[in-house]
């Protein structure tokens, strides 16, 4: 197989293992060469506002040094489409920007994109969060051709992930990153050798998800405990889930749903949803919902430290009996 040149485009942490896997495969002599990494520009971080590179750019600097130490040319790190060197294949994972058609046309083998859902389900910006919000029992990873229409390109590879109902977006993102690092190199081998199989997506089955906002984290206590649990997990680590207590914002960071509230011996029938009913000595703070109860085990007042439920109650002794959402 003739050596093909590859450009990798990505920005957040979820894409880092894929970049590293492609570099390791190159060192092992699979027949391609990573020639450049395209990532977003440095952004100000923290109170200092010091420009900080994204996760992919930071990782690319280490990958470049490793490639050079192994006898390969170092990577070219770029943040502008026009500075990308001539190459055969564009590999994208969570780059966060739309590629102009004329840019993709520069690659003789076109472009591919890693998408963390079982396409055509959950096209769009936040498939991991949406799968958790919808309490899916399985999701997965797709590698698709880049196409003009959002996430509509032919599927080149796809693998399922079974969910156990405890995953957060952070944990599921890590699982997706591991899965991509496993199947992406073999998919690139198939593309470069001309043996890849492509399957068109069924447009009739396509669903879409939007980018979430900070305000989406507000908890509606009239929802069921299971729905609230799903939201809290889906919005960890961002935008987090929160409520109000006497006008103060409170973050509900961790907990569990108990659909059958009668098992907790709480007289909750007359209480409005959002009422803090009491304490389960093993699990945490019991909050009434529109179906069952949610037991919060880790909470945080806005601007304060995150605390486990016992520490939280030590500093908020009047918390039992309040109604959240006010």
C-alpha positions as CSV (number, residue, x, y, z in Angstrom):
1,X,0.0,0.0,0.0
2,X,1.4,3.4,-1.0
3,X,2.0,5.7,1.9
4,X,-1.0,8.1,2.4
5,X,-0.8,11.4,4.1
6,X,-3.4,12.1,6.8
7,X,-4.6,15.3,8.5
8,X,-6.3,14.9,11.8
9,X,-8.9,17.6,12.9
10,X,-10.2,17.8,16.5
11,X,-10.3,19.8,19.6
12,X,-11.7,18.3,22.9
13,X,-10.4,15.5,25.1
14,X,-12.6,12.9,23.5
15,X,-10.6,13.1,20.3
16,X,-7.2,12.7,21.9
17,X,-7.0,8.8,22.1
18,X,-7.9,8.7,18.4
19,X,-5.0,10.9,17.4
20,X,-2.7,8.9,19.6
21,X,-3.9,5.6,18.1
22,X,-3.3,6.9,14.6
23,X,0.3,7.9,15.6
24,X,0.9,4.5,17.2
25,X,-0.3,2.8,14.1
26,X,2.0,4.9,12.0
27,X,5.0,4.0,14.1
28,X,4.0,0.3,13.7
29,X,4.3,0.8,9.9
30,X,0.7,0.6,8.6
31,X,1.4,2.6,5.5
32,X,0.3,6.1,6.3
33,X,1.8,9.3,7.7
34,X,0.2,11.9,9.9
35,X,1.3,15.1,8.4
36,X,-0.8,17.7,10.3
37,X,-3.2,18.3,13.1
38,X,-5.9,21.0,12.7
39,X,-7.4,22.3,15.9
40,X,-9.1,25.3,17.3
41,X,-7.2,28.4,18.4
42,X,-6.1,28.8,22.0
43,X,-8.7,30.2,24.3
44,X,-8.5,32.2,27.5
45,X,-8.9,30.1,30.6
46,X,-9.6,31.0,34.3
47,X,-9.4,34.3,35.9
48,X,-6.0,35.0,34.4
49,X,-7.3,34.8,30.9
50,X,-4.1,33.2,29.7
51,X,-4.6,31.6,26.2
52,X,-4.6,27.9,26.6
53,X,-4.4,25.2,23.9
54,X,-7.3,22.8,23.4
55,X,-6.8,19.2,24.4
56,X,-6.0,18.0,20.9
57,X,-3.4,20.6,20.3
58,X,-1.7,19.9,23.6
59,X,-1.7,16.2,22.8
60,X,-0.5,16.8,19.2
61,X,2.7,18.5,20.5
62,X,3.5,15.3,22.5
63,X,2.6,13.0,19.6
64,X,4.7,15.1,17.2
65,X,7.7,14.7,19.5
66,X,7.1,11.0,19.8
67,X,6.9,10.6,16.0
68,X,10.1,12.6,15.5
69,X,11.9,10.4,18.1
70,X,10.8,7.4,16.1
71,X,12.3,8.7,12.9
72,X,9.3,10.4,11.4
73,X,8.7,13.9,10.4
74,X,7.1,16.0,13.1
75,X,3.5,17.1,12.8
76,X,2.5,20.5,11.4
77,X,0.1,22.1,13.9
78,X,-2.3,24.5,12.3
79,X,-5.5,26.4,13.2
80,X,-6.3,27.8,9.7
81,X,-7.8,25.7,6.8
82,X,-5.5,27.5,4.4
83,X,-2.3,26.3,6.2
84,X,-3.2,22.6,6.0
85,X,-0.6,20.9,3.8
86,X,-1.5,18.7,0.9
87,X,-2.8,15.3,2.0
88,X,-4.8,12.3,1.0
89,X,-7.3,11.9,3.9
90,X,-9.0,14.2,6.4
91,X,-9.9,12.5,9.7
92,X,-12.2,14.5,12.0
93,X,-13.4,14.0,15.5
94,X,-15.3,16.7,17.4
95,X,-13.6,19.6,15.5
96,X,-16.5,21.9,16.1
97,X,-16.5,23.7,12.8
98,X,-18.0,23.0,9.4
99,X,-15.5,22.2,6.6
100,X,-16.0,24.1,3.4
101,X,-16.7,21.8,0.4
102,X,-13.7,23.2,-1.4
103,X,-11.5,22.2,1.6
104,X,-12.6,18.6,1.6
105,X,-12.1,18.4,-2.1
106,X,-8.4,18.9,-1.6
107,X,-8.1,15.4,-0.2
108,X,-7.8,12.6,-2.8
109,X,-9.6,10.1,-0.4
110,X,-12.0,12.7,1.0
111,X,-12.8,13.1,4.6
112,X,-14.3,11.0,7.4
113,X,-15.9,11.9,10.7
114,X,-16.1,10.0,14.1
115,X,-19.6,10.5,15.6
116,X,-20.6,9.2,19.0
117,X,-24.0,7.7,18.2
118,X,-25.5,4.9,16.1
119,X,-26.2,7.0,13.0
120,X,-28.7,7.9,11.7
121,X,-29.9,8.3,15.3
122,X,-28.8,11.5,17.1
123,X,-27.2,13.5,14.3
124,X,-26.0,16.8,15.7
125,X,-24.0,18.5,18.4
126,X,-24.7,16.5,21.6
127,X,-25.5,12.8,20.9
128,X,-23.9,11.5,24.1
129,X,-26.0,13.8,26.3
130,X,-29.2,13.1,24.3
131,X,-28.8,9.3,24.5
132,X,-28.5,9.6,28.3
133,X,-31.4,12.0,28.6
134,X,-33.6,9.6,26.6
135,X,-32.5,6.7,28.9
136,X,-31.2,4.6,26.0
137,X,-30.1,1.1,26.8
138,X,-27.5,1.1,24.0
139,X,-25.7,3.7,21.9
140,X,-22.5,3.5,19.9
141,X,-19.9,5.0,17.7
142,X,-20.1,5.6,13.9
143,X,-17.4,6.5,11.4
144,X,-18.9,8.2,8.4
145,X,-18.0,10.0,5.3
146,X,-18.1,13.8,5.6
147,X,-21.1,15.1,3.6
148,X,-22.7,18.4,2.9
149,X,-25.7,17.6,5.1
150,X,-25.1,17.3,8.8
151,X,-23.9,13.8,9.8
152,X,-25.6,12.2,6.7
153,X,-22.5,10.6,5.1
154,X,-22.2,6.9,4.4
155,X,-21.3,4.7,7.3
156,X,-17.8,3.1,7.1
157,X,-17.7,1.4,10.6
158,X,-20.1,1.2,13.5
159,X,-19.9,-0.4,16.9
160,X,-22.5,-0.6,19.7
161,X,-22.1,0.2,23.4
162,X,-24.5,-1.3,26.0
163,X,-25.4,1.2,28.8
164,X,-26.1,0.1,32.4
165,X,-28.0,3.3,33.4
166,X,-25.3,4.7,35.6
167,X,-23.1,6.5,33.0
168,X,-22.5,10.2,33.1
169,X,-21.7,12.2,29.9
170,X,-18.1,12.3,31.2
171,X,-17.9,8.5,31.6
172,X,-19.6,7.8,28.3
173,X,-17.4,10.2,26.5
174,X,-14.4,8.3,27.9
175,X,-15.8,5.1,26.6
176,X,-16.5,6.6,23.2
177,X,-12.9,7.8,23.1
178,X,-11.6,4.3,23.8
179,X,-13.8,2.8,21.2
180,X,-12.8,5.2,18.5
181,X,-9.1,4.6,19.3
182,X,-9.8,0.9,18.7
183,X,-11.8,1.0,15.4
184,X,-10.5,4.2,13.7
185,X,-7.0,2.9,12.7
186,X,-8.5,-0.2,11.1
187,X,-11.0,1.9,9.2
188,X,-8.3,4.2,7.9
189,X,-6.3,1.1,6.8
190,X,-9.4,0.0,4.8
191,X,-9.8,3.4,3.2
192,X,-6.2,3.7,2.3
193,X,-6.1,0.2,0.8
194,X,-9.4,0.7,-1.1
195,X,-11.2,-2.1,0.7
196,X,-13.6,-0.1,2.9
197,X,-17.3,-0.9,2.7
198,X,-19.8,2.0,2.7
199,X,-23.4,1.8,3.8
200,X,-25.9,4.6,3.0
201,X,-27.8,5.9,6.0
202,X,-31.6,5.5,6.1
203,X,-32.9,9.1,6.0
204,X,-36.3,7.9,7.2
205,X,-34.7,6.8,10.5
206,X,-32.7,10.0,11.1
207,X,-33.2,11.9,14.4
208,X,-31.4,15.1,15.5
209,X,-30.1,16.6,18.8
210,X,-29.3,20.2,19.6
211,X,-26.5,21.9,21.5
212,X,-27.5,22.3,25.1
213,X,-27.4,25.6,27.1
214,X,-26.7,26.4,30.7
215,X,-30.4,27.0,31.3
216,X,-31.2,23.4,30.3
217,X,-29.8,22.3,33.6
218,X,-32.8,23.6,35.6
219,X,-34.5,20.6,37.3
220,X,-38.2,20.2,36.9
221,X,-39.2,18.2,40.0
222,X,-42.6,17.3,38.4
223,X,-40.7,14.9,36.2
224,X,-40.1,11.4,37.4
225,X,-37.2,10.4,39.5
226,X,-35.8,8.4,36.6
227,X,-36.0,11.4,34.3
228,X,-34.3,13.6,36.8
229,X,-31.5,11.0,37.4
230,X,-31.0,10.8,33.6
231,X,-30.7,14.6,33.3
232,X,-28.2,14.8,36.1
233,X,-26.0,12.2,34.5
234,X,-26.4,13.6,31.0
235,X,-25.4,17.1,32.2
236,X,-22.3,16.0,34.1
237,X,-19.8,17.6,33.7
238,X,-21.7,20.4,31.8
239,X,-24.0,22.3,32.1
240,X,-24.8,20.5,35.4
241,X,-28.2,20.2,37.0
242,X,-29.6,22.7,39.5
243,X,-32.5,24.1,41.3
244,X,-33.5,26.9,43.6
245,X,-33.9,26.9,47.4
246,X,-35.3,30.1,48.9
247,X,-33.9,32.0,46.0
248,X,-30.4,30.5,46.2
249,X,-29.1,28.2,43.4
250,X,-28.2,24.7,44.4
251,X,-26.5,22.1,42.3
252,X,-27.6,18.5,42.5
253,X,-24.4,16.6,41.4
254,X,-25.0,13.0,42.2
255,X,-27.8,10.7,43.4
256,X,-30.1,7.9,42.4
257,X,-33.7,7.4,41.5
258,X,-36.0,5.3,43.7
259,X,-39.2,4.8,41.7
260,X,-41.2,3.3,44.6
261,X,-41.3,6.0,47.3
262,X,-43.5,3.8,49.6
263,X,-40.4,1.7,50.4
264,X,-38.9,4.7,52.2
265,X,-41.7,5.1,54.7
266,X,-42.1,8.8,53.8
267,X,-45.5,10.4,54.1
268,X,-45.2,12.3,50.9
269,X,-48.6,12.3,49.3
270,X,-49.5,15.9,50.3
271,X,-46.1,17.4,49.6
272,X,-45.4,19.3,46.4
273,X,-42.8,17.9,44.1
274,X,-39.4,19.2,45.0
275,X,-40.0,18.8,48.7
276,X,-37.0,17.6,50.7
277,X,-38.7,14.8,52.6
278,X,-36.0,13.5,54.9
279,X,-32.9,11.3,54.9
280,X,-32.1,7.8,54.0
281,X,-29.2,6.9,56.3
282,X,-27.5,4.8,53.7
283,X,-28.1,6.8,50.5
284,X,-28.7,10.5,51.1
285,X,-31.3,13.2,51.0
286,X,-34.8,12.2,49.8
287,X,-36.5,14.6,47.4
288,X,-40.1,14.1,46.1
289,X,-40.6,14.0,42.3
290,X,-43.5,13.5,40.0
291,X,-42.8,9.8,40.1
292,X,-40.9,8.2,43.0
293,X,-38.2,10.0,44.8
294,X,-34.7,11.1,44.0
295,X,-32.0,10.6,46.6
296,X,-29.3,13.2,46.4
297,X,-25.8,12.1,47.6
298,X,-23.7,15.1,46.5
299,X,-24.8,18.7,46.4
300,X,-23.3,22.2,46.1
301,X,-24.5,25.6,46.9
302,X,-23.6,28.0,44.1
303,X,-20.2,29.5,44.7
304,X,-19.4,26.9,47.5
305,X,-17.6,23.6,47.6
306,X,-19.3,20.4,46.4
307,X,-20.1,18.2,49.4
308,X,-21.4,14.7,50.1
309,X,-24.9,14.8,51.6
310,X,-23.8,14.4,55.3
311,X,-21.3,17.3,55.1
312,X,-24.0,19.3,53.2
313,X,-26.6,18.8,55.9
314,X,-24.1,19.7,58.7
315,X,-23.9,23.1,57.1
316,X,-27.5,23.4,56.1
317,X,-29.5,22.0,59.1
318,X,-32.8,23.6,58.0
319,X,-32.7,21.9,54.6
320,X,-35.1,19.1,55.5
321,X,-38.6,20.2,54.7
322,X,-37.9,22.9,52.2
323,X,-39.3,22.8,48.7
324,X,-36.8,23.1,45.9
325,X,-37.7,25.1,42.8
326,X,-38.6,28.3,44.7
